[in-house]
Amino acid sequence: MFKRLKSELYCIKNIRVALIVFCAVGAALGILTWTTSGGAGVFWRIMKKPPLTPPLSVLFVLWVMTYLLFGVFAAITKGAVKKASGALINAAAGYFLALFWCPLFFAGKFAIASAALFVSAIVLIPAAVRCGRFYVCVFIAAVPLWALEAFFLYLTVGFAVRN
């Protein structure tokens, strides 16, 4: 497994431009979505929060970090997978589904926001498995995304249960 990871990491060493572009676009759209889904401050003050809920500013930082990680995931996918178009489509689908979480969450549509996050996490799996080959580095790049999406899912379900 470590030999395979080493060979995949060798294949992705020339992803600097893709990494910068994907991360910049991902973060910019994430920030734009957050700022245009108005009412976040009011929502945050009036709703009952589940345990382990961070302040709104920390949630914003986690939000931006999620979309930077989507950029990293897409760049690693592009570098590691031989025919990357299908894998990049999966990465883009996961990104856009997760992007809908913010406006849906702050609009109080918790069931739809949860479904969008869940499907966003699921569509990343085929990016790591292409043509019967498992790409270790792509899977490892998805792990922090799954962790953050699990936390956002916890918040969504927690808000739905408490309100």
Secondary structure, 3 states (H helix, E strand, C coil): CHHHHHHHHHHCCCCHHHHHHHHHHHHHHHHHHHHHCCCHHHHHHHCCCCCCCCCHHHHHHHHHHHHHHHHHHHHHHHHHCCCHHHHHHHHHHHHHHHHCHHHHHHCCCHHHHHHHHHHHHHCCHHHHEECCEECHHHHHHHHHHHHHHHHHHHHHHHHHHHC
